[in-house]
Amino acid sequence: MAQQQQQQQQVVIVGEEHCEGEDRELTVRKTTLFSPGDGLEAYDHRTGALAFRVETYGRGGVCGGGAAAGDLALLGAEGDPVLTVRRRRPSLHNRWEGFLGDGGAAQKPLFSARRSSILGHGTGAAAVLVDLHAPGATGEFRVDGSFPRRCCRLVASAKAWAAPAADGEEEKEKEGEEDVVVAEVRRKVDEAAHVVMGRDVFVLWVRAGFDAAFAMGVVLVLDRITGDGVDGDLGEDLLEATSPA
C-alpha cells in the first residue's frame, strides 16, 4: 500500500521494499533511443543485479490489465509491474501521473509531475515539480538541474521528508527545516578507464530510506518532459556533480 512514513528517516511512496537502509546507486542503461517501443534497464551498483526495467507499450493490456498505449511501465527484477507512468490528457502543461502496478483505470494517481515553466526549454533545464497524492503523503518535490545533461537532483520539501505526526498528535512545524536532496542523476564514469560514458548510461543515486521506485518514476517523467535535446557542449563542469553527504 502506498504511503509515506518515518522509520529511521524512511519515505515510502511506491513500496517499502524499495527503500534501503543505506545510500543506493543504480546504473541506468537505455536499451534503445527511448522512443515508442523502447526500453530501459537499471542495475544495482553493489551487486550488479537487475533492479528495474522499463517498457513502453504500443498496445493496451500488455501488462495484463491496466496498461494503455503510450504508458511507461516500471517493472521489478522479476518482471512484475511496480509503477505505471502515463501522460494526462488533456493537459496544457505536459502533466504526467504515476500509478501503482499496471495502473488500472479505477486507480487514483500516486503522484503527478509537470513542467513548472517554459524557462530553460532550449538548455534542457528540468523546471519540473512533483506533487504527491498517496494516502497520508504530504509535501512536494522539485527537480533542479538538467536531465538531458545528466546533471540534476530530486529535492524533497522539508514537509515531504519529515515524519508524519503520530496518532493523536497534531503535525508541528519545526524551525530550521530544510529541503533534502533525495536522488541525483549524474554521468557515469568508468573508473578503471577514467572515461566518462555516453548519456545512454548514467547513474541514479538514491538517499538511504528513500523510495528508489519513485525516483525511477521521476526519471521516466523527466525523459518524457525534457527529452535529450540540449544546446551547446556538455561542458566539464557538469561532470563534477557528486552524491550529497
C-alpha positions as semicolon CSV with decimal commas, in nm:
position;residue;x (nm);y (nm);z (nm)
1;M;0,000;0,000;0,000
2;A;0,142;0,335;-0,099
3;Q;0,226;0,554;0,197
4;Q;0,479;0,788;0,346
5;Q;0,622;0,704;0,684
6;Q;0,920;0,753;0,906
7;Q;1,134;0,460;1,010
8;Q;1,495;0,560;1,051
9;Q;1,413;0,855;0,823
10;Q;1,229;0,641;0,569
11;V;0,997;0,773;0,299
12;V;0,774;0,511;0,134
13;I;0,572;0,611;-0,171
14;V;0,557;0,308;-0,402
15;G;0,659;0,034;-0,158
16;E;0,872;-0,024;0,150
17;E;1,070;-0,294;-0,032
18;H;1,218;-0,019;-0,250
19;C;1,362;0,173;0,050
20;E;1,708;0,061;0,162
21;G;1,889;0,142;0,483
22;E;2,190;0,293;0,305
23;D;2,255;0,513;0,004
24;R;2,196;0,327;-0,321
25;E;2,339;0,369;-0,669
26;L;2,172;0,234;-0,979
27;T;2,342;0,217;-1,316
28;V;2,072;0,302;-1,568
29;R;2,110;0,199;-1,930
30;K;1,884;0,291;-2,218
31;T;1,833;-0,015;-2,432
32;T;1,725;0,197;-2,733
33;L;1,686;0,565;-2,813
34;F;1,384;0,577;-2,579
35;S;1,124;0,625;-2,848
36;P;0,793;0,431;-2,862
37;G;0,860;0,061;-2,823
38;D;1,193;0,112;-2,647
39;G;1,319;0,011;-2,304
40;L;1,548;0,086;-2,013
41;E;1,731;-0,119;-1,750
42;A;1,865;-0,028;-1,404
43;Y;2,125;-0,236;-1,221
44;D;2,233;-0,223;-0,858
45;H;2,588;-0,086;-0,845
46;R;2,689;-0,305;-0,549
47;T;2,563;-0,641;-0,673
48;G;2,529;-0,590;-1,049
49;A;2,181;-0,743;-1,029
50;L;1,891;-0,611;-1,233
51;A;1,677;-0,385;-1,013
52;F;1,424;-0,240;-1,258
53;R;1,344;-0,239;-1,626
54;V;1,111;-0,019;-1,826
55;E;0,892;-0,089;-2,124
56;T;0,689;0,147;-2,337
57;Y;0,370;-0,013;-2,462
58;G;0,234;0,046;-2,809
59;R;-0,078;-0,158;-2,737
60;G;-0,305;-0,166;-2,434
61;G;-0,324;-0,455;-2,187
62;V;0,033;-0,581;-2,236
63;C;0,086;-0,581;-1,861
64;G;-0,228;-0,783;-1,805
65;G;-0,496;-0,523;-1,750
66;G;-0,439;-0,155;-1,691
67;A;-0,157;-0,064;-1,929
68;A;-0,265;0,152;-2,221
69;A;-0,095;0,264;-2,541
70;G;0,190;0,501;-2,464
71;D;0,218;0,407;-2,095
72;L;0,561;0,361;-1,938
73;A;0,571;0,052;-1,718
74;L;0,837;0,023;-1,448
75;L;0,891;-0,346;-1,382
76;G;1,072;-0,515;-1,096
77;A;1,358;-0,761;-1,142
78;E;1,108;-1,047;-1,183
79;G;0,905;-0,861;-1,443
80;D;0,618;-0,763;-1,213
81;P;0,466;-0,417;-1,277
82;V;0,572;-0,182;-0,997
83;L;0,466;0,155;-1,131
84;T;0,289;0,283;-1,442
85;V;0,354;0,635;-1,570
86;R;0,120;0,795;-1,823
87;R;0,059;1,136;-1,969
88;R;-0,257;1,307;-1,851
89;R;-0,482;1,405;-2,137
90;P;-0,596;1,668;-2,199
91;S;-0,317;1,868;-2,041
92;L;-0,179;2,209;-2,128
93;H;0,133;2,170;-1,915
94;N;0,272;1,831;-2,020
95;R;0,149;1,672;-1,696
96;W;0,232;1,309;-1,617
97;E;0,091;1,083;-1,347
98;G;0,222;0,773;-1,170
99;F;0,005;0,476;-1,063
100;L;0,074;0,161;-0,864
101;G;0,126;-0,163;-1,055
102;D;-0,028;-0,176;-1,402
103;G;-0,222;0,147;-1,347
104;G;-0,577;0,012;-1,366
105;A;-0,843;0,259;-1,473
106;A;-1,004;0,274;-1,127
107;Q;-0,683;0,386;-0,957
108;K;-0,608;0,733;-0,833
109;P;-0,255;0,859;-0,908
110;L;0,024;0,832;-0,651
111;F;0,188;1,144;-0,788
112;S;0,174;1,396;-1,069
113;A;0,457;1,587;-1,236
114;R;0,457;1,891;-1,458
115;R;0,691;2,141;-1,615
116;S;0,672;2,446;-1,391
117;S;0,764;2,697;-1,662
118;I;0,894;2,724;-2,017
119;L;1,218;2,880;-1,895
120;G;1,527;2,683;-1,990
121;H;1,349;2,492;-2,266
122;G;1,644;2,506;-2,504
123;T;1,906;2,437;-2,238
124;G;1,749;2,121;-2,103
125;A;1,677;2,276;-1,764
126;A;1,433;2,049;-1,585
127;A;1,194;2,302;-1,423
128;V;0,973;2,014;-1,309
129;L;0,757;1,993;-0,997
130;V;0,625;1,667;-0,849
131;D;0,324;1,650;-0,615
132;L;0,230;1,350;-0,401
133;H;-0,126;1,216;-0,395
134;A;-0,068;0,893;-0,200
135;P;-0,277;0,848;0,119
136;G;-0,105;1,027;0,408
137;A;0,161;1,180;0,183
138;T;0,236;1,550;0,210
139;G;0,473;1,799;0,055
140;E;0,621;1,824;-0,291
141;F;0,941;1,764;-0,484
142;R;1,125;1,970;-0,742
143;V;1,396;1,885;-0,993
144;D;1,700;2,113;-1,004
145;G;1,941;2,098;-1,298
146;S;1,933;1,940;-1,642
147;F;1,829;1,583;-1,712
148;P;1,950;1,588;-2,076
149;R;2,294;1,676;-1,942
150;R;2,259;1,400;-1,679
151;C;2,318;1,652;-1,404
152;C;2,007;1,705;-1,189
153;R;1,874;1,643;-0,841
154;L;1,537;1,547;-0,697
155;V;1,479;1,769;-0,394
156;A;1,214;1,695;-0,132
157;S;1,048;1,978;0,055
158;A;1,101;1,969;0,431
159;K;0,739;1,860;0,469
160;A;0,778;1,574;0,221
161;W;1,086;1,441;0,401
162;A;0,954;1,489;0,757
163;A;0,793;1,211;0,958
164;P;0,413;1,221;0,980
165;A;0,262;1,304;1,318
166;A;0,193;1,013;1,549
167;D;-0,167;0,909;1,614
168;G;-0,344;1,166;1,827
169;E;-0,078;1,432;1,768
170;E;-0,102;1,739;1,553
171;E;0,162;1,795;1,289
172;K;0,403;2,062;1,409
173;E;0,621;2,287;1,204
174;K;0,986;2,267;1,303
175;E;1,218;2,559;1,295
176;G;1,521;2,524;1,071
177;E;1,365;2,264;0,842
178;E;1,543;2,245;0,509
179;D;1,482;2,082;0,174
180;V;1,659;1,748;0,126
181;V;1,825;1,605;-0,185
182;V;1,678;1,254;-0,209
183;A;1,803;1,143;-0,552
184;E;2,051;1,256;-0,815
185;V;2,116;1,179;-1,181
186;R;2,476;1,217;-1,296
187;R;2,713;1,100;-1,568
188;K;2,857;0,752;-1,537
189;V;3,236;0,731;-1,510
190;D;3,434;0,416;-1,593
191;E;3,677;0,436;-1,301
192;A;3,915;0,178;-1,446
193;A;3,949;0,355;-1,780
194;H;3,890;0,709;-1,644
195;V;3,635;0,763;-1,918
196;V;3,301;0,942;-1,895
197;M;3,040;0,725;-2,062
198;G;2,775;0,845;-2,306
199;R;2,437;0,970;-2,193
200;D;2,269;0,636;-2,264
201;V;2,437;0,507;-1,947
202;F;2,407;0,713;-1,630
203;V;2,391;0,689;-1,251
204;L;2,084;0,730;-1,033
205;W;2,187;0,788;-0,670
206;V;1,911;0,740;-0,410
207;R;1,936;0,858;-0,048
208;A;1,911;0,596;0,226
209;G;1,550;0,543;0,326
210;F;1,406;0,696;0,011
211;D;1,186;0,506;-0,235
212;A;1,401;0,402;-0,534
213;A;1,097;0,301;-0,742
214;F;0,953;0,651;-0,704
215;A;1,291;0,801;-0,802
216;M;1,292;0,583;-1,114
217;G;0,939;0,700;-1,193
218;V;1,057;1,062;-1,180
219;V;1,341;0,973;-1,420
220;L;1,087;0,839;-1,669
221;V;0,883;1,157;-1,645
222;L;1,193;1,374;-1,690
223;D;1,287;1,187;-2,004
224;R;0,942;1,249;-2,147
225;I;0,913;1,613;-2,039
226;T;1,264;1,738;-2,113
227;G;1,385;1,485;-2,370
228;D;1,754;1,451;-2,455
229;G;1,793;1,763;-2,668
230;V;2,037;2,018;-2,527
231;D;2,207;2,320;-2,678
232;G;2,583;2,361;-2,670
233;D;2,861;2,144;-2,533
234;L;2,801;1,940;-2,219
235;G;3,099;2,100;-2,050
236;E;3,345;1,961;-1,798
237;D;3,170;2,142;-1,513
238;L;2,874;1,907;-1,545
239;L;3,092;1,611;-1,459
240;E;3,159;1,742;-1,110
241;A;2,819;1,650;-0,962
242;T;2,862;1,417;-0,666
243;S;2,628;1,241;-0,429
244;P;2,528;1,464;-0,137
245;A;2,654;1,365;0,206
